[in-house]
Amino acid sequence: MKWTAEKLAAEVGAVCSLPTIYFRLNELVNDVHVSNKDVGALISEDAGLSVRLLRMVNSAFFGLPSSVDTITRAVTVIGTRQLNDLVLMTSVVDMFDGIPNEVANMELFWQHSIATGVSARVLANYHREPNVERFFVAGLLHDIGRLVIFQKLPEETTEILTLINEIEIPLYVAEKQVLGFDHTDVGRAMLDQWGLPEHLVTAVGGHHHPSALEEIDVDSAIVHVADVIANVLGMGWATEVYVPELDEAAWKRLDLPPSILSPAVEQIKRQYDDAIELIFSDKALNSSAA
Amino acid sequence: MAIVNLEDLKPGMVLVSDAVLLNGRTLLRAGAELTDKNIKMFSSWGLTEANIEGIEETSVKSDAMQHLDDELLAQAELKVGEMFKFTNTEFPPITELYRICIREHAEKLVEASHNEMDG
């Protein structure tokens, strides 16, 4: 059977899907007639989710001055869109959690995903984006295509890894040579299959070569730069020993001076520790509940 | 003149151009001589760089790393040079990331050598 990115995504999508509450929430958030109270009411229907969200909101990662003890209050303080992105984050945590460690070193995979998410969040802040959590989630998801390839095509994965050891080429180039497509194609197809918002689909699909896009959007540009920074800082597994090339057009799209990088890296290092703690304790909470 | 990062700014340095935040707000006019207070204010407003008179780019770049041992720095540079071999290190944001990466590696090496001495 000849695989395509879409076939892979369809196969994984058939057994692995996002919870309906995410989509119901998404609908509410995009409806101008809906109040914060309605959003709070919907989330409160799911007690497990409510507990997880409150823990997240009260973690060091958010660094709020006072504690938030109800979902209604969380909606007011964090905002409906951001909360919706956090719900997506919990779903992603659950999905990744189902993959056995033999398939890939999941701990290192997590670390790289979190480092990219945090870097994207910090860059979004410098870019004065109103909702930075959306960039955190995009960074968290950016390599999801790699997981799919690892899980569904173990033989081809070995072939790809041998290839990058023999000749020094970036992983995504090796993927393309062996499979005819790479993990960004699979990631795009996967997110499309799940019906996730367009900005996420584009950012995950375009994170290796954003200048190949007709017009570079902020999401793709930020996730691309964030991925490079996560590699520079050597946080977690990236499979690449080498720092990937920084797309000049993507950097220019952000219109930021290079001097923000040094303070940004300090913020990333701090937030990274907080995010690791947040996500790993959320995973633990979730597995003990299951 | 050269663009100097916040961490390398020192009292007595003179601004060549206005110190402007990303949102367009001007904090200090060109020609001003920096004081300790100015630099603290820059930091609290999130200004990341300033254009300074009479400084060569290279002399500032190494300033933040001056407390590091030459041998450690050379070790870090070797490792980082390999990591960056597929990038264009002439591209300003990569030049900056390269510098940051060397600093990070050198600091890790310093930490490791301290641990060795303690152990």
Boltz contact constraints between the chains, C-beta under 6 A:
constraints:
  - contact:
      token1: [A, 232]
      token2: [B, 97]
      max_distance: 6.0
  - contact:
      token1: [A, 232]
      token2: [B, 101]
      max_distance: 6.0
  - contact:
      token1: [A, 242]
      token2: [B, 83]
      max_distance: 6.0
  - contact:
      token1: [A, 242]
      token2: [B, 86]
      max_distance: 6.0
  - contact:
      token1: [A, 243]
      token2: [B, 83]
      max_distance: 6.0
  - contact:
      token1: [A, 243]
      token2: [B, 84]
      max_distance: 6.0
  - contact:
      token1: [A, 243]
      token2: [B, 87]
      max_distance: 6.0
  - contact:
      token1: [A, 245]
      token2: [B, 86]
      max_distance: 6.0
  - contact:
      token1: [A, 245]
      token2: [B, 87]
      max_distance: 6.0
  - contact:
      token1: [A, 246]
      token2: [B, 94]
      max_distance: 6.0
  - contact:
      token1: [A, 251]
      token2: [B, 93]
      max_distance: 6.0
  - contact:
      token1: [A, 257]
      token2: [B, 49]
      max_distance: 6.0
  - contact:
      token1: [A, 258]
      token2: [B, 92]
      max_distance: 6.0
  - contact:
      token1: [A, 258]
      token2: [B, 93]
      max_distance: 6.0
  - contact:
      token1: [A, 258]
      token2: [B, 96]
      max_distance: 6.0
  - contact:
      token1: [A, 259]
      token2: [B, 5]
      max_distance: 6.0
  - contact:
      token1: [A, 259]
      token2: [B, 48]
      max_distance: 6.0
  - contact:
      token1: [A, 259]
      token2: [B, 49]
      max_distance: 6.0
  - contact:
      token1: [A, 260]
      token2: [B, 48]
      max_distance: 6.0
  - contact:
      token1: [A, 261]
      token2: [B, 96]
      max_distance: 6.0
  - contact:
      token1: [A, 262]
      token2: [B, 5]
      max_distance: 6.0
  - contact:
      token1: [A, 262]
      token2: [B, 100]
      max_distance: 6.0
  - contact:
      token1: [A, 263]
      token2: [B, 48]
      max_distance: 6.0
  - contact:
      token1: [A, 265]
      token2: [B, 100]
      max_distance: 6.0
